[in-house]
Amino acid sequence: MPTTDSALAPHQGLTLLRTVATAVLDLDALSELGAFTLPYPPEAQRALDRTALACLLRGADPPLSVSDLLVWCRRRPVTEWPLDLPEDLAGSEDRLIDEDACVPTDLCYEWAVDRPDSATEQIDRALIGLAMDRCRLANAPASYVAFRRLLVEHPVLTRDKAGEIALEPVFTPLDGLLERIYLPAPVGWARGGRFTSCRRCRTLLAPMRDDGWWCENARCRYRGDALAGPAYDEAEGGGVLLLTRPLRLFVTAPGVAELRLERALSRLGLAPELWPNYDAYDLRVTLPDGRVWAVDVKDWANPALLGRNATPLPIDPPYDQAFLVVPYHRTALRNDYVAVVRRFLTTDVRTRTTVLSQRQFMVKVRAALADAQPRPFSGNRPEDGHA
């Protein structure tokens, strides 16, 4: 959907939010957001200056420092900022910094990615692209699938375990890559000298002031209070490593939904192929009548930003119909999610891709299987709706 933002001026609308989101990520990379020190990264000062200008032009009180700006990001939904945004581009509770954990939100990363020169997107794609290139060069598609499964199923590793995995034959094409994407766990996430993982999604939990835990995964938060899983001493196995946040957000989180969808389809008797042709798309599903469906699972906090950033699925390997599938927890949190995604798609994507919730997609799969049966389909219904 084309934007009507006033010439995309740097102090207005979309451009300003991208600048502030990038500044938040730059500051977070230096230290914890609640304890950073001077000097500020250039993008942080730029974000402050542009936000102040936006306020002055509208007669609003501006943030007086970068610290004030971070308070805005934490306490004020972006819809309350002095800027114009296209309808549905932000929700009433969307913030750039999580109120409880004081870390950048999923939305912050998505805003930072929503720009042509996004450093976050470049780093994410460069690392995944490097893995693809090495596996292609070695003619080792199984190595790429093993790599993707590792990122989804093991966002936390000890240094010793990472070394063991790197020595497995299937990871030979990826020599040296794991140490670039698994970094020392944030010191501030340890409590009493121990890191605690989430029992549901396996990433690390952030300790809260009330002795509770916070999980960065939206699906886990939707299901209730964080559940503590295995704990690690800070020095265990040579030190605890955590997959970088962009990869946890754009690979691990949707990857969990991809694997759940794969299992749901398998329970229906299908044999979906994961990440075919080095991740051309997420799942390739061959139906009994020979039709092939290509599926991309997208787990974004903001449906409008997802729609703006969606691209047509590659045509190799070939398929008959392409789907963009939204995980259950996103549509459960916002019932107009799919409609908003569709509204922000480009015409090219809209004409070539069908956007569905996971529940809608599974209904469509069952209907296709029923049509392929000589008698009415009566198989057991798996628990795929809440996958």
Secondary structure, DSSP 8 states (H G I E B T S, - for coil): ----SGGG-TTSHHHHHHHHHHHHHHHHHHS-TTS--SS--HHHHHHHHHHHHHHHHTT-----SHHHHHHHHHHS-GGGSSS---TTSS-TT--SB-TTT-SB-HHHHHHHHSSTT-HHHHHHHHHHHHHHHHHHHTT-HHHHHHHHHHHHH-SEEEHHHHHHHHTSGGGGGGTTTHHHHEEE--GGG-BTTEEEEETTT-SB-EE-TTS-EE-S-HHHHHTSS--EEEEEETTGGGSEEEE-HHHIIIIIHHHHHHHHHHHHHHHTT---EESHHHHTSSEEEE-TTS-EEEEEE---S-HHHHHHH------SS--SEEEEEE-HHHHHH-TTHHHHHHHHS-HHHHHH-EEEEHHHHHHHHHHHHHHHSSS-------S-TT-
